[in-house]
Amino acid sequence: MTVEKLIEKLELEAVGGQKGITKEVKGAYIGDLLSWVMAHIGSGDAWITIQTNINVIAVAALGEASCIIVAEDAEIEESTKIKADEEGIPLLRSSLSAYELAIQIYQCLEGLEKK
């Protein structure tokens, strides 16, 4: 599934990095400690976090994340949005919790989402 399809299915708000929305989403990873995420995220994972500073873009790029989803409508710094655009890392936001997002991503990837 592409990031674009995920945006549509989960009704996510795209706030930056739209040129990367054709990337494939292969899984999900939840984490807020940047050094831990950098060491453990998988290539193609949608990264769910509440971190919003500019460093999340570098971590996502290094880990080859398909996108960053900011949970619980956390406020995103303008510099982060600009960097997401520059790097082509889709930066998305949702009012859902990280737990709820992970469940919905799993359901989408496994074809279990509600019709």
URFEN-V591939 format. One record per residue. N is the residue number from 1. RES is the residue in three letters. NEAR is the number of other ideal C-beta (glycine too) atoms within 8 Angstrom. D_FIRST is the distance of its C-alpha to the first C-alpha in Angstrom with 1 decimal. Layout:
N:RES:NEAR:D_FIRST
N:RES:NEAR:D_FIRST
This chain:
1:MET:8:0.0
2:THR:10:3.8
3:VAL:15:6.8
4:GLU:8:8.2
5:LYS:9:6.4
6:LEU:15:7.0
7:ILE:13:10.4
8:GLU:7:11.1
9:LYS:10:10.4
10:LEU:12:12.3
11:GLU:6:14.7
12:LEU:10:14.7
13:GLU:6:17.3
14:ALA:11:16.5
15:VAL:10:19.7
16:GLY:14:19.2
17:GLY:14:17.5
18:GLN:8:15.8
19:LYS:6:16.1
20:GLY:12:13.3
21:ILE:13:10.6
22:THR:6:9.0
23:LYS:11:8.4
24:GLU:7:5.6
25:VAL:16:5.5
26:LYS:9:7.4
27:GLY:10:9.7
28:ALA:12:12.1
29:TYR:13:15.6
30:ILE:9:18.5
31:GLY:11:21.5
32:ASP:7:24.1
33:LEU:6:26.5
34:LEU:10:25.4
35:SER:6:27.1
36:TRP:8:25.6
37:VAL:15:22.0
38:MET:10:22.8
39:ALA:5:24.1
40:HIS:8:21.4
41:ILE:13:17.9
42:GLY:9:15.6
43:SER:7:14.0
44:GLY:11:10.3
45:ASP:14:11.2
46:ALA:15:11.0
47:TRP:18:14.8
48:ILE:13:16.5
49:THR:14:20.1
50:ILE:9:23.1
51:GLN:9:24.4
52:THR:10:24.5
53:ASN:8:26.9
54:ILE:9:26.3
55:ASN:8:26.0
56:VAL:14:22.5
57:ILE:14:21.3
58:ALA:8:23.2
59:VAL:14:21.9
60:ALA:14:18.2
61:ALA:10:19.1
62:LEU:7:21.1
63:GLY:13:18.6
64:GLU:7:15.8
65:ALA:16:13.7
66:SER:12:10.5
67:CYS:18:12.2
68:ILE:15:15.1
69:ILE:13:15.4
70:VAL:16:19.0
71:ALA:13:20.0
72:GLU:10:23.0
73:ASP:8:23.4
74:ALA:9:25.0
75:GLU:5:26.7
76:ILE:12:25.2
77:GLU:9:27.8
78:GLU:6:28.1
79:SER:8:28.3
80:THR:15:24.9
81:LYS:12:23.4
82:ILE:9:25.3
83:LYS:12:24.3
84:ALA:16:20.6
85:ASP:11:21.3
86:GLU:6:23.3
87:GLU:10:20.8
88:GLY:9:17.7
89:ILE:15:16.1
90:PRO:17:14.3
91:LEU:16:16.6
92:LEU:14:15.8
93:ARG:11:18.1
94:SER:14:18.3
95:SER:4:21.4
96:LEU:9:20.0
97:SER:7:21.1
98:ALA:11:19.2
99:TYR:7:19.6
100:GLU:8:18.3
101:LEU:15:15.2
102:ALA:11:14.5
103:ILE:8:15.2
104:GLN:12:12.8
105:ILE:15:9.9
106:TYR:10:11.1
107:GLN:10:11.5
108:CYS:14:8.1
109:LEU:10:6.8
110:GLU:6:10.0
111:GLY:5:10.1
112:LEU:6:13.1
113:GLU:8:12.7
114:LYS:3:15.7
115:LYS:2:16.1
